[in-house]
Amino acid sequence: MYFKFEHESSIIPALLEIEVSYNAYYRESDYENPSEFSVSDVEYTIYCGKLNITECIDESNNKALQDELELAINEACSDNFFKIK
């Protein structure tokens, strides 16, 4: 699956556009088992305006920003999957 979303960072003063592709697994719950959802093979590209800053962020030592973006991407994948379904 593929989608784009905007993320306003709380770490850096920038509005980022993030393109994401991923695979998802979902199983409905039944009498004996809870539902399951997982995301795998996540690939993303991060833009600030037209500038691709993915490598800069991935190679930086700004762990707080990396954690913020990882959380935002994971939440966006879940939101995207359940809106499509």
Biopython code that builds the backbone (N, CA, C, O; Angstrom):
import numpy as np
from Bio.PDB.StructureBuilder import StructureBuilder

atoms = [
    (1, "MET", "N", (0.840, -1.162, 0.000)),
    (1, "MET", "CA", (0.000, 0.000, 0.000)),
    (1, "MET", "C", (0.893, 1.235, 0.000)),
    (1, "MET", "O", (2.021, 1.209, 0.493)),
    (2, "TYR", "N", (0.373, 2.294, -0.553)),
    (2, "TYR", "CA", (1.132, 3.532, -0.687)),
    (2, "TYR", "C", (0.239, 4.714, -0.315)),
    (2, "TYR", "O", (-0.938, 4.743, -0.673)),
    (3, "PHE", "N", (0.789, 5.670, 0.392)),
    (3, "PHE", "CA", (0.071, 6.897, 0.704)),
    (3, "PHE", "C", (1.058, 8.000, 1.081)),
    (3, "PHE", "O", (2.244, 7.747, 1.290)),
    (4, "LYS", "N", (0.547, 9.218, 1.162)),
    (4, "LYS", "CA", (1.322, 10.381, 1.591)),
    (4, "LYS", "C", (0.583, 11.034, 2.750)),
    (4, "LYS", "O", (-0.645, 10.985, 2.825)),
    (5, "PHE", "N", (1.344, 11.645, 3.651)),
    (5, "PHE", "CA", (0.724, 12.434, 4.693)),
    (5, "PHE", "C", (1.671, 13.546, 5.123)),
    (5, "PHE", "O", (2.876, 13.487, 4.879)),
    (6, "GLU", "N", (1.104, 14.558, 5.765)),
    (6, "GLU", "CA", (1.899, 15.661, 6.276)),
    (6, "GLU", "C", (2.075, 15.498, 7.780)),
    (6, "GLU", "O", (1.175, 15.040, 8.484)),
    (7, "HIS", "N", (3.244, 15.880, 8.249)),
    (7, "HIS", "CA", (3.549, 15.793, 9.676)),
    (7, "HIS", "C", (4.238, 17.071, 10.105)),
    (7, "HIS", "O", (5.280, 17.442, 9.565)),
    (8, "GLU", "N", (3.645, 17.744, 11.085)),
    (8, "GLU", "CA", (4.276, 18.932, 11.646)),
    (8, "GLU", "C", (5.106, 18.487, 12.837)),
    (8, "GLU", "O", (4.568, 18.060, 13.859)),
    (9, "SER", "N", (6.398, 18.589, 12.699)),
    (9, "SER", "CA", (7.313, 18.097, 13.717)),
    (9, "SER", "C", (7.290, 18.977, 14.963)),
    (9, "SER", "O", (7.201, 20.202, 14.883)),
    (10, "SER", "N", (7.372, 18.322, 16.105)),
    (10, "SER", "CA", (7.499, 19.074, 17.359)),
    (10, "SER", "C", (8.973, 19.256, 17.732)),
    (10, "SER", "O", (9.290, 19.970, 18.684)),
    (11, "ILE", "N", (9.865, 18.617, 16.989)),
    (11, "ILE", "CA", (11.304, 18.684, 17.265)),
    (11, "ILE", "C", (11.982, 19.766, 16.429)),
    (11, "ILE", "O", (12.803, 20.530, 16.936)),
    (12, "ILE", "N", (11.633, 19.825, 15.148)),
    (12, "ILE", "CA", (12.187, 20.843, 14.257)),
    (12, "ILE", "C", (11.038, 21.703, 13.733)),
    (12, "ILE", "O", (9.925, 21.199, 13.584)),
    (13, "PRO", "N", (11.273, 22.978, 13.452)),
    (13, "PRO", "CA", (10.191, 23.847, 12.980)),
    (13, "PRO", "C", (9.939, 23.637, 11.489)),
    (13, "PRO", "O", (10.336, 24.458, 10.661)),
    (14, "ALA", "N", (9.272, 22.520, 11.155)),
    (14, "ALA", "CA", (9.047, 22.222, 9.750)),
    (14, "ALA", "C", (7.803, 21.368, 9.572)),
    (14, "ALA", "O", (7.466, 20.541, 10.419)),
    (15, "LEU", "N", (7.130, 21.588, 8.452)),
    (15, "LEU", "CA", (6.032, 20.734, 8.033)),
    (15, "LEU", "C", (6.612, 19.761, 7.020)),
    (15, "LEU", "O", (7.092, 20.174, 5.964)),
    (16, "LEU", "N", (6.572, 18.489, 7.331)),
    (16, "LEU", "CA", (7.175, 17.465, 6.490)),
    (16, "LEU", "C", (6.101, 16.713, 5.722)),
    (16, "LEU", "O", (5.022, 16.445, 6.249)),
    (17, "GLU", "N", (6.401, 16.375, 4.479)),
    (17, "GLU", "CA", (5.529, 15.502, 3.703)),
    (17, "GLU", "C", (6.224, 14.151, 3.637)),
    (17, "GLU", "O", (7.393, 14.063, 3.260)),
    (18, "ILE", "N", (5.503, 13.103, 4.005)),
    (18, "ILE", "CA", (6.095, 11.780, 4.078)),
    (18, "ILE", "C", (5.344, 10.854, 3.141)),
    (18, "ILE", "O", (4.122, 10.731, 3.228)),
    (19, "GLU", "N", (6.073, 10.202, 2.246)),
    (19, "GLU", "CA", (5.519, 9.187, 1.357)),
    (19, "GLU", "C", (5.868, 7.828, 1.946)),
    (19, "GLU", "O", (7.017, 7.583, 2.315)),
    (20, "VAL", "N", (4.888, 6.955, 2.033)),
    (20, "VAL", "CA", (5.087, 5.671, 2.702)),
    (20, "VAL", "C", (4.533, 4.545, 1.843)),
    (20, "VAL", "O", (3.458, 4.661, 1.254)),
    (21, "SER", "N", (5.285, 3.457, 1.784)),
    (21, "SER", "CA", (4.751, 2.215, 1.234)),
    (21, "SER", "C", (4.961, 1.133, 2.292)),
    (21, "SER", "O", (5.959, 1.140, 3.013)),
    (22, "TYR", "N", (4.010, 0.208, 2.377)),
    (22, "TYR", "CA", (4.078, -0.820, 3.412)),
    (22, "TYR", "C", (3.213, -2.012, 3.044)),
    (22, "TYR", "O", (2.370, -1.940, 2.149)),
    (23, "ASN", "N", (3.437, -3.097, 3.744)),
    (23, "ASN", "CA", (2.575, -4.267, 3.675)),
    (23, "ASN", "C", (1.920, -4.425, 5.033)),
    (23, "ASN", "O", (2.523, -4.129, 6.065)),
    (24, "ALA", "N", (0.684, -4.893, 5.024)),
    (24, "ALA", "CA", (-0.029, -5.042, 6.298)),
    (24, "ALA", "C", (-0.667, -6.420, 6.375)),
    (24, "ALA", "O", (-1.039, -7.015, 5.363)),
    (25, "TYR", "N", (-0.780, -6.904, 7.593)),
    (25, "TYR", "CA", (-1.471, -8.155, 7.879)),
    (25, "TYR", "C", (-2.579, -7.842, 8.878)),
    (25, "TYR", "O", (-2.343, -7.184, 9.891)),
    (26, "TYR", "N", (-3.779, -8.315, 8.590)),
    (26, "TYR", "CA", (-4.897, -8.115, 9.513)),
    (26, "TYR", "C", (-5.738, -9.384, 9.556)),
    (26, "TYR", "O", (-6.057, -9.982, 8.528)),
    (27, "ARG", "N", (-6.083, -9.771, 10.769)),
    (27, "ARG", "CA", (-6.975, -10.920, 10.949)),
    (27, "ARG", "C", (-8.066, -10.491, 11.920)),
    (27, "ARG", "O", (-7.792, -9.965, 12.999)),
    (28, "GLU", "N", (-9.312, -10.727, 11.513)),
    (28, "GLU", "CA", (-10.455, -10.420, 12.369)),
    (28, "GLU", "C", (-10.428, -11.317, 13.598)),
    (28, "GLU", "O", (-9.906, -12.431, 13.561)),
    (29, "SER", "N", (-10.989, -10.823, 14.665)),
    (29, "SER", "CA", (-11.076, -11.652, 15.868)),
    (29, "SER", "C", (-12.157, -12.710, 15.686)),
    (29, "SER", "O", (-13.098, -12.540, 14.910)),
    (30, "ASP", "N", (-12.001, -13.779, 16.403)),
    (30, "ASP", "CA", (-13.030, -14.812, 16.450)),
    (30, "ASP", "C", (-13.230, -15.208, 17.912)),
    (30, "ASP", "O", (-12.676, -14.577, 18.812)),
    (31, "TYR", "N", (-13.989, -16.211, 18.136)),
    (31, "TYR", "CA", (-14.324, -16.605, 19.499)),
    (31, "TYR", "C", (-13.096, -16.919, 20.338)),
    (31, "TYR", "O", (-13.067, -16.613, 21.530)),
    (32, "GLU", "N", (-12.085, -17.523, 19.736)),
    (32, "GLU", "CA", (-10.909, -17.968, 20.484)),
    (32, "GLU", "C", (-9.699, -17.043, 20.377)),
    (32, "GLU", "O", (-8.772, -17.152, 21.180)),
    (33, "ASN", "N", (-9.690, -16.140, 19.403)),
    (33, "ASN", "CA", (-8.496, -15.330, 19.154)),
    (33, "ASN", "C", (-8.839, -13.851, 19.006)),
    (33, "ASN", "O", (-9.872, -13.503, 18.434)),
    (34, "PRO", "N", (-7.980, -12.991, 19.519)),
    (34, "PRO", "CA", (-8.186, -11.555, 19.297)),
    (34, "PRO", "C", (-7.787, -11.184, 17.867)),
    (34, "PRO", "O", (-7.125, -11.960, 17.178)),
    (35, "SER", "N", (-8.188, -10.014, 17.439)),
    (35, "SER", "CA", (-7.774, -9.565, 16.109)),
    (35, "SER", "C", (-6.269, -9.290, 16.127)),
    (35, "SER", "O", (-5.680, -9.021, 17.174)),
    (36, "GLU", "N", (-5.670, -9.366, 14.947)),
    (36, "GLU", "CA", (-4.235, -9.107, 14.815)),
    (36, "GLU", "C", (-4.010, -8.121, 13.682)),
    (36, "GLU", "O", (-4.653, -8.197, 12.634)),
    (37, "PHE", "N", (-3.087, -7.195, 13.909)),
    (37, "PHE", "CA", (-2.702, -6.242, 12.882)),
    (37, "PHE", "C", (-1.207, -6.008, 12.993)),
    (37, "PHE", "O", (-0.694, -5.757, 14.084)),
    (38, "SER", "N", (-0.517, -6.089, 11.886)),
    (38, "SER", "CA", (0.913, -5.783, 11.884)),
    (38, "SER", "C", (1.297, -5.146, 10.552)),
    (38, "SER", "O", (0.679, -5.390, 9.516)),
    (39, "VAL", "N", (2.320, -4.335, 10.616)),
    (39, "VAL", "CA", (2.833, -3.637, 9.442)),
    (39, "VAL", "C", (4.264, -4.104, 9.217)),
    (39, "VAL", "O", (5.034, -4.239, 10.168)),
    (40, "SER", "N", (4.619, -4.349, 7.961)),
    (40, "SER", "CA", (5.978, -4.774, 7.644)),
    (40, "SER", "C", (6.429, -4.104, 6.346)),
    (40, "SER", "O", (5.639, -3.470, 5.647)),
    (41, "ASP", "N", (7.696, -4.256, 6.047)),
    (41, "ASP", "CA", (8.284, -3.726, 4.808)),
    (41, "ASP", "C", (7.981, -2.240, 4.610)),
    (41, "ASP", "O", (7.643, -1.807, 3.508)),
    (42, "VAL", "N", (8.104, -1.473, 5.680)),
    (42, "VAL", "CA", (7.828, -0.040, 5.602)),
    (42, "VAL", "C", (9.004, 0.670, 4.930)),
    (42, "VAL", "O", (10.155, 0.530, 5.343)),
    (43, "GLU", "N", (8.687, 1.422, 3.902)),
    (43, "GLU", "CA", (9.671, 2.274, 3.228)),
    (43, "GLU", "C", (9.079, 3.670, 3.172)),
    (43, "GLU", "O", (7.884, 3.836, 2.927)),
    (44, "TYR", "N", (9.915, 4.672, 3.397)),
    (44, "TYR", "CA", (9.400, 6.033, 3.423)),
    (44, "TYR", "C", (10.413, 6.995, 2.820)),
    (44, "TYR", "O", (11.615, 6.736, 2.776)),
    (45, "THR", "N", (9.872, 8.117, 2.359)),
    (45, "THR", "CA", (10.672, 9.228, 1.878)),
    (45, "THR", "C", (10.118, 10.482, 2.541)),
    (45, "THR", "O", (8.909, 10.717, 2.535)),
    (46, "ILE", "N", (11.006, 11.281, 3.110)),
    (46, "ILE", "CA", (10.599, 12.470, 3.843)),
    (46, "ILE", "C", (11.042, 13.708, 3.062)),
    (46, "ILE", "O", (12.205, 13.840, 2.682)),
    (47, "TYR", "N", (10.091, 14.603, 2.836)),
    (47, "TYR", "CA", (10.361, 15.838, 2.120)),
    (47, "TYR", "C", (10.078, 17.034, 3.013)),
    (47, "TYR", "O", (9.128, 17.043, 3.795)),
    (48, "CYS", "N", (10.922, 18.032, 2.876)),
    (48, "CYS", "CA", (10.667, 19.347, 3.453)),
    (48, "CYS", "C", (10.589, 20.272, 2.239)),
    (48, "CYS", "O", (11.610, 20.625, 1.649)),
    (49, "GLY", "N", (9.374, 20.658, 1.877)),
    (49, "GLY", "CA", (9.177, 21.335, 0.599)),
    (49, "GLY", "C", (9.442, 20.323, -0.503)),
    (49, "GLY", "O", (8.843, 19.247, -0.516)),
    (50, "LYS", "N", (10.333, 20.658, -1.424)),
    (50, "LYS", "CA", (10.698, 19.726, -2.500)),
    (50, "LYS", "C", (12.006, 19.011, -2.225)),
    (50, "LYS", "O", (12.477, 18.230, -3.052)),
    (51, "LEU", "N", (12.593, 19.272, -1.071)),
    (51, "LEU", "CA", (13.887, 18.716, -0.726)),
    (51, "LEU", "C", (13.723, 17.375, -0.014)),
    (51, "LEU", "O", (13.065, 17.295, 1.023)),
    (52, "ASN", "N", (14.322, 16.327, -0.571)),
    (52, "ASN", "CA", (14.300, 15.001, 0.040)),
    (52, "ASN", "C", (15.311, 14.997, 1.189)),
    (52, "ASN", "O", (16.516, 15.092, 0.961)),
    (53, "ILE", "N", (14.816, 14.886, 2.421)),
    (53, "ILE", "CA", (15.696, 14.926, 3.591)),
    (53, "ILE", "C", (15.752, 13.580, 4.325)),
    (53, "ILE", "O", (16.197, 13.513, 5.471)),
    (54, "THR", "N", (15.312, 12.538, 3.679)),
    (54, "THR", "CA", (15.267, 11.213, 4.309)),
    (54, "THR", "C", (16.637, 10.787, 4.819)),
    (54, "THR", "O", (16.784, 10.425, 5.986)),
    (55, "GLU", "N", (17.619, 10.828, 3.961)),
    (55, "GLU", "CA", (18.962, 10.383, 4.335)),
    (55, "GLU", "C", (19.550, 11.260, 5.445)),
    (55, "GLU", "O", (20.215, 10.761, 6.353)),
    (56, "CYS", "N", (19.301, 12.553, 5.364)),
    (56, "CYS", "CA", (19.812, 13.463, 6.405)),
    (56, "CYS", "C", (19.253, 13.086, 7.774)),
    (56, "CYS", "O", (19.986, 13.062, 8.762)),
    (57, "ILE", "N", (17.968, 12.797, 7.831)),
    (57, "ILE", "CA", (17.350, 12.437, 9.105)),
    (57, "ILE", "C", (17.820, 11.063, 9.566)),
    (57, "ILE", "O", (18.149, 10.873, 10.737)),
    (58, "ASP", "N", (17.851, 10.108, 8.644)),
    (58, "ASP", "CA", (18.270, 8.746, 9.004)),
    (58, "ASP", "C", (19.716, 8.704, 9.496)),
    (58, "ASP", "O", (20.045, 7.916, 10.382)),
    (59, "GLU", "N", (20.578, 9.542, 8.929)),
    (59, "GLU", "CA", (21.992, 9.545, 9.294)),
    (59, "GLU", "C", (22.315, 10.492, 10.453)),
    (59, "GLU", "O", (23.440, 10.501, 10.955)),
    (60, "SER", "N", (21.336, 11.281, 10.875)),
    (60, "SER", "CA", (21.603, 12.255, 11.935)),
    (60, "SER", "C", (21.686, 11.565, 13.298)),
    (60, "SER", "O", (21.350, 10.389, 13.437)),
    (61, "ASN", "N", (22.133, 12.308, 14.279)),
    (61, "ASN", "CA", (22.171, 11.784, 15.639)),
    (61, "ASN", "C", (21.009, 12.333, 16.461)),
    (61, "ASN", "O", (21.043, 12.289, 17.691)),
    (62, "ASN", "N", (19.986, 12.848, 15.792)),
    (62, "ASN", "CA", (18.812, 13.402, 16.462)),
    (62, "ASN", "C", (17.810, 12.271, 16.723)),
    (62, "ASN", "O", (16.852, 12.084, 15.973)),
    (63, "LYS", "N", (18.053, 11.531, 17.794)),
    (63, "LYS", "CA", (17.226, 10.373, 18.137)),
    (63, "LYS", "C", (15.777, 10.771, 18.415)),
    (63, "LYS", "O", (14.855, 10.026, 18.083)),
    (64, "ALA", "N", (15.575, 11.925, 19.015)),
    (64, "ALA", "CA", (14.213, 12.376, 19.321)),
    (64, "ALA", "C", (13.397, 12.564, 18.037)),
    (64, "ALA", "O", (12.234, 12.166, 17.973)),
    (65, "LEU", "N", (14.007, 13.168, 17.025)),
    (65, "LEU", "CA", (13.326, 13.364, 15.746)),
    (65, "LEU", "C", (13.070, 12.020, 15.068)),
    (65, "LEU", "O", (11.977, 11.787, 14.551)),
    (66, "GLN", "N", (14.051, 11.149, 15.067)),
    (66, "GLN", "CA", (13.869, 9.827, 14.470)),
    (66, "GLN", "C", (12.738, 9.058, 15.160)),
    (66, "GLN", "O", (11.925, 8.421, 14.489)),
    (67, "ASP", "N", (12.681, 9.113, 16.480)),
    (67, "ASP", "CA", (11.613, 8.435, 17.225)),
    (67, "ASP", "C", (10.249, 9.043, 16.916)),
    (67, "ASP", "O", (9.261, 8.328, 16.748)),
    (68, "GLU", "N", (10.207, 10.376, 16.843)),
    (68, "GLU", "CA", (8.943, 11.054, 16.525)),
    (68, "GLU", "C", (8.433, 10.621, 15.154)),
    (68, "GLU", "O", (7.249, 10.324, 14.998)),
    (69, "LEU", "N", (9.318, 10.583, 14.165)),
    (69, "LEU", "CA", (8.912, 10.214, 12.814)),
    (69, "LEU", "C", (8.532, 8.739, 12.725)),
    (69, "LEU", "O", (7.585, 8.394, 12.018)),
    (70, "GLU", "N", (9.244, 7.872, 13.420)),
    (70, "GLU", "CA", (8.892, 6.449, 13.423)),
    (70, "GLU", "C", (7.485, 6.248, 13.988)),
    (70, "GLU", "O", (6.690, 5.494, 13.427)),
    (71, "LEU", "N", (7.185, 6.910, 15.077)),
    (71, "LEU", "CA", (5.859, 6.816, 15.677)),
    (71, "LEU", "C", (4.791, 7.372, 14.737)),
    (71, "LEU", "O", (3.734, 6.762, 14.571)),
    (72, "ALA", "N", (5.056, 8.518, 14.125)),
    (72, "ALA", "CA", (4.101, 9.130, 13.199)),
    (72, "ALA", "C", (3.839, 8.232, 11.997)),
    (72, "ALA", "O", (2.696, 8.100, 11.559)),
    (73, "ILE", "N", (4.884, 7.614, 11.462)),
    (73, "ILE", "CA", (4.733, 6.731, 10.301)),
    (73, "ILE", "C", (3.940, 5.480, 10.685)),
    (73, "ILE", "O", (3.055, 5.060, 9.940)),
    (74, "ASN", "N", (4.244, 4.885, 11.833)),
    (74, "ASN", "CA", (3.506, 3.694, 12.269)),
    (74, "ASN", "C", (2.032, 4.000, 12.490)),
    (74, "ASN", "O", (1.173, 3.216, 12.086)),
    (75, "GLU", "N", (1.729, 5.121, 13.122)),
    (75, "GLU", "CA", (0.337, 5.505, 13.344)),
    (75, "GLU", "C", (-0.365, 5.796, 12.018)),
    (75, "GLU", "O", (-1.528, 5.435, 11.838)),
    (76, "ALA", "N", (0.333, 6.443, 11.100)),
    (76, "ALA", "CA", (-0.257, 6.767, 9.807)),
    (76, "ALA", "C", (-0.540, 5.507, 8.992)),
    (76, "ALA", "O", (-1.538, 5.449, 8.274)),
    (77, "CYS", "N", (0.324, 4.498, 9.096)),
    (77, "CYS", "CA", (0.079, 3.228, 8.396)),
    (77, "CYS", "C", (-1.199, 2.571, 8.919)),
    (77, "CYS", "O", (-2.026, 2.101, 8.137)),
    (78, "SER", "N", (-1.352, 2.543, 10.215)),
    (78, "SER", "CA", (-2.553, 1.970, 10.813)),
    (78, "SER", "C", (-3.795, 2.742, 10.387)),
    (78, "SER", "O", (-4.793, 2.145, 9.984)),
    (79, "ASP", "N", (-3.738, 4.065, 10.477)),
    (79, "ASP", "CA", (-4.870, 4.896, 10.062)),
    (79, "ASP", "C", (-5.203, 4.671, 8.596)),
    (79, "ASP", "O", (-6.372, 4.528, 8.237)),
    (80, "ASN", "N", (-4.185, 4.638, 7.750)),
    (80, "ASN", "CA", (-4.382, 4.442, 6.332)),
    (80, "ASN", "C", (-5.015, 3.082, 6.037)),
    (80, "ASN", "O", (-5.946, 2.996, 5.237)),
    (81, "PHE", "N", (-4.528, 2.042, 6.662)),
    (81, "PHE", "CA", (-5.062, 0.701, 6.409)),
    (81, "PHE", "C", (-6.533, 0.601, 6.785)),
    (81, "PHE", "O", (-7.329, 0.061, 6.017)),
    (82, "PHE", "N", (-6.894, 1.098, 7.918)),
    (82, "PHE", "CA", (-8.269, 0.938, 8.367)),
    (82, "PHE", "C", (-9.239, 1.889, 7.694)),
    (82, "PHE", "O", (-10.446, 1.656, 7.748)),
    (83, "LYS", "N", (-8.760, 2.950, 7.065)),
    (83, "LYS", "CA", (-9.622, 3.810, 6.267)),
    (83, "LYS", "C", (-9.924, 3.153, 4.923)),
    (83, "LYS", "O", (-11.024, 3.305, 4.391)),
    (84, "ILE", "N", (-8.948, 2.421, 4.372)),
    (84, "ILE", "CA", (-9.114, 1.753, 3.083)),
    (84, "ILE", "C", (-10.052, 0.572, 3.203)),
    (84, "ILE", "O", (-10.902, 0.360, 2.338)),
    (85, "LYS", "N", (-9.910, -0.179, 4.241)),
    (85, "LYS", "CA", (-10.654, -1.443, 4.428)),
    (85, "LYS", "C", (-12.121, -1.244, 4.611)),
    (85, "LYS", "O", (-12.859, -2.215, 4.777)),
]
sb = StructureBuilder()
sb.init_structure("model")
sb.init_model(0)
sb.init_chain("A")
sb.init_seg("    ")
for serial, (resi, resn, name, xyz) in enumerate(atoms, 1):
    if name == "N":
        sb.init_residue(resn, " ", resi, " ")
    sb.init_atom(name, np.array(xyz, "f"), 0.0, 1.0, " ", f" {name:<3s}", serial, name[0])
structure = sb.get_structure()
